[in-house]
Amino acid sequence: MSNDPLKRWKLADALATLIIVLVIPYCWVRESGRVPSGSAGDLSAKIAFVGSESCKDCHRAEYDKWADAHHRWAMAPATEKTVLGDFNNAVFEHFGVQSRFYRKEGRYFVHTQGPDGKMGEYEITHTFPGACRWTTTSIATPISSTTGSRSF
């Protein structure tokens, strides 16, 4: 055993210093990541897409270029304005598969062959512009098939 009567105090001092040196940065990092009022869940409920019109006052040149480009319509929801194809029970045949494009309850659908080779009903939910403004490609969501509902 050592003859130094302050050994315990020196050890306690070193331990207290180590704790302080480690705790202060930990608390600072933890606090810097916090949302000032409420939780992250509360904040996400307030976050919403404000629309492209809100950008044009501050970014006029960029907005004008974008507004005249086909990129403006990328991933546009399928509406009267964005769906340019014929959805009046139009039938299209490709490689022996007949697909029918139609509207139902204000929404757009195609009855066609699915990835499993079976015919099914797919809702057109979004559109992509083609090489010119007169063509679109659509995103179809499966609704049902001859074997019941399915998803990818």
C-alpha positions, -999 to +999 in steps of 0.1 A: +000+000+000+012+035-009+023+060+017+006+089-002-024+101+019-038+121-010-039+091-034-076+087-030-083+123-036-061+124-067-079+094-081-113+110-074-101+142-090-090+124-121-122+104-123-144+136-119-123+154-146-128+125-170-165+124-164-168+162-170-147+160-201-169+133-215-203+145-204-201+181-216-195+172-253-222+145-250-248+169-237-238+195-263-242+170-292-275+157-278-289+192-274-278+205-308-299+178-325-331+187-307-361+204-322-366+236-301-404+232-296-421+198-295-409+165-309-398+156-344-433+141-348-449+174-341-426+192-366-433+167-394-470+173-390-464+210-399-442+202-429-460+201-463-454+207-499-461+244-506-463+241-543-442+254-571-459+288-572-444+297-539-409+296-554-413+320-583-412+353-564-376+346-551-364+325-580-381+340-611-355+331-637-352+295-626-390+292-623-396+306-658-371+281-673-386+252-653-422+262-661-416+260-699-397+226-696-412+191-697-397+185-662-425+205-648-449+177-654-426+148-641-446+127-616-477+148-621-508+133-606-531+119-633-557+146-641-575+160-671-546+184-677-518+159-674-532+128-690-529+133-727-538+098-739-571+085-751-590+070-721-624+067-739-622+029-740-594+030-764-579-004-773-543-009-781-527-041-792-490-048-788-474-083-793-508-099-792-519-083-760-550-061-761-549-033-736-580-011-729-576+025-715-607+039-698-619+062-670-639+052-640-652+075-613-630+104-625-598+082-624-577+066-652-573+029-657-558+003-681-568-033-684-537-051-696-513-079-690-494-077-657-459-089-649-473-123-641-487-127-675-524-124-663-548-097-674-556-071-647-569-037-639-543-010-632-550+026-621-529+053-638-518+075-608-491+097-622-477+107-656-443+114-671-438+137-701-426+123-733-401+138-757-426+163-767-456+177-748-480+156-768-470+122-753-470+109-718-459+077-700-479+067-670-474+049-637-499+022-632-509+008-598-524-027-598-560-029-587-571-065-594-565-094-618-583-125-627-569-141-595-578-113-571-559-083-559-521-082-560-492-058-555-456-056-567 
